[in-house]
Amino acid sequence: MKAVGVLVMAYGTPASPEGIEPYYTRIRHGHPPTPELLADLTRRYAAIGGTSPLAARTTEQVRALAAALERRAPGAFDVRFGSKYEPPFIEEAAASMRDDGLTSVIGLALAPHSSTMSTDQYMSRAKEALGDGVTFRATGAWWPTSGFLELVARYVDDALATIPPARRATTEVIFSAHSLPERVIANGDTYPDQLRASAERAAQLAGVDAWDVAWQSAGRTAEPWIGPDILGVLRAKRAAGLTDVVSCPIGFVADHLEVLYDIDVEAQAVAREVGLNLVRTRSLNDDPDFIAVLADVVVAHS
């Protein structure tokens, strides 16, 4: 029997400081960023060491997933990676699968929630590149998969354990995901509903009554993006009397700019400004329990 292809997909990140401008240009659909926008993004990367560790974390995740699937079913899966905005691109990885004779491919996005403006685009690009001769199965949103929210809840518990019990009554958990333009809601996208549903279930599993959702990392465009933004939420929580907040970026599965800068630098700066203690849950990265969830998703679609 031929192996089933598993095309793991993610947004991508520049591999070096020199790669930031071409990466940003690809994000802007071929339009180079203004000097001001480029300087701002470069500054953000510099604040976390010059580049994001996302490429390395993603490589570790893909390798771990391939190993987990191989243990479950030796020779049954061929796992490869493709990125939306940085080599190897989705189209390149898909074409390599097609050219190597794979006739069945499962698409898996490294994002638990799905949206027409993010993960659905990964899937459509992969399907088009594979062509009509390859059967393509998109996994879609996989946050309801057994084990995922249980793991998120465990990470929330770990973060809460760092807060003195005497302050628990004035502590709240904020679950966040990457914002998207508001027009996706008008088009019937369920992305915001998925965030709230997953946050609610994770809070229940963690035994947390005080929780909320917020959005982060909105693009720098003129159109409105889904809110409220986490920075404003932090200020409002402190004004309401909270002393501590646990930030759980539930929409992200690895350390990268949106976590290491947007939460650990920018949100932390706001928290210090208003006198709020902010603790972030650690990232999933290649936690074996998380990799097992991804393997379950693949097997369920095979």
Beta strands, then each sheet from edge to edge (+ up, - down):
strand 1: 4-10
strand 2: 77-83
strand 3: 104-109
strand 4: 135-138
strand 5: 171-178
strand 6: 211-216
strand 7: 244-248
strand 8: 277-280
sheet 1: 2+ 1+ 3+ 4+
sheet 2: 6+ 5+ 7+ 8+
end
